[in-house]
Structures are given as C-alpha cells and as structure tokens.
Amino acid sequence: MVRRGTYSIVARDPETGELGAAVQSHWFSVGSIVTWARPGVGAVCTQSVAEPAYGSRLLEALAGGTAPAHALRGLLEADPAARFRQVAVIAPAGAPVTHTGAGCIAFAGHAAGDDFSVQANMMASDAVWPAMAEAFTRTTGSLARRMLAALRGAEAAGGDARGRQSSALVVVPAEGEAWQKTVDLRVEDAAEPLDELERLLTLHDAYALATHGDDLTGEGHHTEAGEAYRAAAALAPDNHELLFWAGLAEFDHGDRALGLTQVRRAIALQPGWRGLLSRLEPEIAPAAARVLVALDEPQPSE
C-alpha cells in the first residue's frame, strides 16, 4: 500500500450551482488521483490509500440517480481496504458525505458544512481540517477562490506533515457535457504548489476574460470586446498574448497611443506578433492593418 498524506475539499456554490474539488499533497501529480467532478452530477476527492476508481464510480452512481451516501456506502462495503480510505462526495443538492477510515494515518479527520466537506490525513496537527472549514466559510468570491482559501488555511495550520509538492483545482458548471470544466488546473511538482496554483488561477481568469472578448468580437461587439481584453491584460500585465489583443482593442476604441505602445511591447516580447498582424482579417481584428501601418510611423522621440 502507498500512503499519501493529503488535504482536500469538495464544495458547491449554491448561487451558481458550480461544483468543485481542490487538493494539496506531498505527492507527485496529486490531481491525477484525488480530484473528480462532472457538471450537474457531483465532485469527489479520494485519498489516503487512494483508489482512483472511487472517483469515476461515484460520479457514475450519482449520474444514475443514486444518493451520495448510498453510493459511497456501497463502494466501501465491497472494499477490503476501506479502513485506509478517505473519500468525500458532494452532489448538486443535499449534504456532502465523507468517510475517514480508522486506518488513515494521524492526524486525520474531516469537517463538513451545508455546501462543502474538508478532509485530511497524515497532517502536522488535528487543527488542519477545522482551519480549512473556517477559511472556506469566511472567504467570499468565486468557488475556485474559496477552495483555494481552504487549502491556504490548511497550510497555515501546519498542513501535510511531510511538506508540499503538488496541488490541483477543478470546478464544473451546474450543467453541461461530462467533459466541460469551468476551471481545471494542476501543479504536478513545485516547491510552493499553492503559490503556483494561485498564479495559474489568476492567469485562468485573465484568459477567461480574453475568451469572452473573442466571443464579443465574433458577434461584432468590438467596444465591449475591448473592455474585456483590457481587463484581461490588467490581470496578467506581463503576458504578451493578452497585451497584444488589449493593444489592438485600445488602438481601435480607446487611447491610440497607448494601444500602439502595448502592441510594440508585445512584439518586443515575442516578435512573431508583428508578422501575424498582416494575416488578421478585419472580422477578427478591425485595427490590425492600421496598427501595422502605425508601427512604421516615427515615434514622438524619433
């Protein structure tokens, strides 16, 4: 048996209907093992002596109409290693259900609220999971941010007795195809995986805004698209992809000089953007041809 010290959370946003799971552990690629979620069906964390099959089997059972408690109980009763398992499951409605087997290495335990369950094993102290619950309940914002706060709470209380290595966070919408995810991030190996997870989550939010800008552009709403691109670039100011599109939007519907400066900076970071300008259709980037001309104009200091 491989014992994996882990802390995690499954949660539900009662306003949006989103479901999610997040985890941190001193184990390589913990997200490939622990976190599972399906739109409109549920979210699962399976850990300690982890059996990944719990994730897929619980989601299948929930999709078929089985109640979480009944589904988890059935799997545990058929599992000779149930005493070493730690599993949590939450559905779109009803209380979460959690099992912490008596064989889980101390400190181990779980705590639950109406819309979440936090669970941990092989921790530095028995304050970890209560700290996670407190952090989740006192934090506002998106479900992803609240789950990240719960992981941060675990670290503040001592975290995994062995330290840190990998983390993951997944959020799924209230309904949709099985493959659809609102957020799906994994840090496979890092000295500070939660710092990296937070950086990736911010970048995810920036790209979500940029994607919204793309959708608005496709609908011909270029002014609104420009606002989305600018917001995206503000979240990730050193990302040349977002800087380029924000610059085009700014040039077309805002401060022409600022937009050109942003495009120049993007090209300085990645020269390939200049060549791309000549290949952008007006439906995609109405300002592209004008920006290309403006790039060759003398700058005020020249």
N, C-alpha and C positions, 0 to 999 in steps of 0.2 A: 504494500500500500504506500502511496505517496501522499504525505500530509501537506496540505497547502494552507498556510495561515493567511486569512483573507478577511477584509471587511467590505460590506456592500450594502446597497439599498435598492429596494423596488418601490416604485411610487406611482401615484396617479394625480393628475391635475383635474380637480372637479369642475373647473371652468371650461377648459378646452377639451377635456376627455383624453388628453395625451397620457400615455403610459411609458414608464421608463425604468431603466436599471443602470446602476453605476457601481464600480468596484475599484479597489486598490489592493495590491499584494506584493510581497517579496517573492514573486514567481514570474518567470518569463511568460509574456503573452497571455496574461490572465483573462483578457477579454474574449479570447477564443474558446474559453472553457466555461466561464461563470455567467455571463450576461446574455439573456434571451428576451426577445419581445416581438409581438406581432400586432399590427393595427386592429383595434376593436376586439382583441382576444385577451391579451394579458402580457405580463412581464414576469420573468423568473430569474433568480440567482441560485446557482448550485455550486457548493463549495465544501471546504474542509477536505475530506477524501472525496473529491468531486467526481460525480458521474454526469458527464455532459448530456447523456440521454434523458436525464430528468427535464432538461430544458425543452427539447423538442416534444417529448411525450406529454408533458404537462400542457403545453400550448395546443397540441392536437386534442387532448381531452377537453380543454376549455372550449375550443372551437366547435367541438361536438356537443356542447351543452352540459358537460359535467361540471359540477360545482368545484371550486378550488380545493376545499377541504377534503372532499371525497376523492378527487383526482390524486392529491398528494398522499392521502392515506393508503390508497390502493398501490401506489408505487413503493411506498415504504414497507408495506406488509409483504411484498414479494421480493424485497431486497435483503439478502443476508448481511449486508454491510450497513444497514440503516442506522445503526448506532453511531457510525462515524460520519454520517452525512449532515450537512446543514443546508437547508433549502427554504427559499421563500418564494411565494407566488401571489400576484395580485391580478384581479380581473377588472373589467370596466366598472363594476359595481360590487358593493359588499366589502367586508373586512378582508385584509390580507391574511394569509395563512403561512406560518413559519414553523419549521422543525429544526431544533438543535439537538442532535443526538448526544446521548450520555458519553459517547466515546470521543467527542470533539475535544481537542487539547485546550486546556485552560490557558488564559481566561477565554471563555466562550459564552455567548448568550445572544439574545435578541430583544428588541423592543418594537412595539407597533403602535400606530395611531390609526385614525379613520382611513387615511389615504396613503399609508406608507408602512414599510417594515424595514428596520435596520438589523443587521446580523453580523457577527464577528467571531472569529476563533483564533487561537494562538496569539492573543493580544498581550500587550505590555501590562494592562490592568483591566479590571472589570468596569472602569469608567468609560470605556471606548464607545460602546453602543448607546448608553444614555446620552453621551455627548453628541453623537450623530443625530439622535432623535431631536435633541434640543436645537441643534444647528439648523436642521431641516425645517422645523416648525417656526422658528423665529425669522427665517430668511424669506424675502419677497422676490418676485421676479419670475422668470421662466422656470419650468420644471427642471430643465437641464442645469440652470444656475443653482437651484435649490438643492439638487442632488450633489452637485459639486461642493456646495457648502457643507453638506453632511459628511463628505469624505474629508474635507478640511477639519471638521470637528473631531473626527477620529484621530487625525494626526496630532491635533492639539492635546488630546487626552493620552497620547503615548503611542497609538497605532499598533501596527504589527510588531511583535517582539523582535523580529529579525530585520526590520527596516523596510525599505521601499524598493520597488523595481519596475512594476508596470501598472497600468490603470486603463479603464475603459468606461465609456458612457454611451448609452443608446436611448433614444426617445422615438416613439412611433405615434402617428396620428390616431385620432379617435376612430377612424375608419379608413379603409384602403386595401390595396393588394398586400399579400403577405410580405413582399419584398420592400415595401415602402417604409422609409425611415425619415424622421424629421432631423435627427442628429445621430451620427454613427461614427464615433471617434475611439481610437485605440492608441495607447502608448505602449509599445512592446518591451522596451528596455531603456530606462533613463535613471539618472541619479536622483532626480526630483520629478517623478512622474506626474504628480498633481499640478506642478507648475507648468509642465509641458501640456497637460490636458487642458488647463485653463487657457494657455496661449492658443491652442488649436480651437477651442470653443469660441474664442473671440474672432479668430480667422474664419471659422464657420459662419458666424453671424455676419461678418463682412461680406463673404461670398453669397450668402442668402440675400442680402440687400442688392448685390450686383446682379444676381439672377432675377430678382424682381425688376430691376432696371431693364434687363434684357427682355423680359416679358412685356413691359410697358413700351419699349422700343418697337417690338413686333406688332403692337396694337396701334402704333403711331402716336403715342403719348410721350413725345420727346422731352417736354419740360419736366413732367413727373419722373421720367426715367433719369434725367439729370440729377434730380434731388436724391434719388436712390443711389446713384453712382457716387455722388459727393459724400453721402453718409457712409457708404462702404469704404471709401478711401480714408475717411476720418478715423474709422476703427482700425485700419491697417495702413498707416501712412507710409510705410517702407515697402509695401507690396507694389511692384511696378505694373503688374496686370491691372490692379484696381486703380492705380494712379493714372494709367493711360486712358482708361474709359472715362474716369472722372474728368480728366483734362479735356477730352473731346466734348463731353457734355457741358463743361464750364465755358469752353470756347464758343459753343453754339447758343447757349441760353443763359449765360451769366457774365463773368468777367473774362473778356477775350484774352487779356494779357496773362491773367492767372492760369487760364486753361492751357495756353501755349507753354507757359513755364512748367506746368505739370507734365505735359506731353514730352517736353525736352528732357525733363528729369527721368521719365520712364525710359526714354530712348538711351539716355546715358547709362542707366542700369542694365538695359537689355536692348542692344542696337537693332535687333530684329523687328522691333515695333515700327521703325521708320519704313522698312520695306513693306510691312503689312498695310500701311496707310493707303498705298496705291491700289490695293486689292479689295478694299472695303466698299461694298455697294452703298448707295445713299440710303436705302431702306434700313441698313444696319447701322451706319454711322453717317448721318447727313453732313457733318462738318469735316469729314476726313479729307476731301480734296482741298478744301480751303485751308485746313491746318497744314497740309503738305506744302502748299504754296507759301504760307506764312513762315514755315520753318526756314525757308531760304531767304527771307527778308532780313535786312540788317537789324540787329538788336539795338536798343537805345544807346548802349555803351560803345557800340562799334563806330 
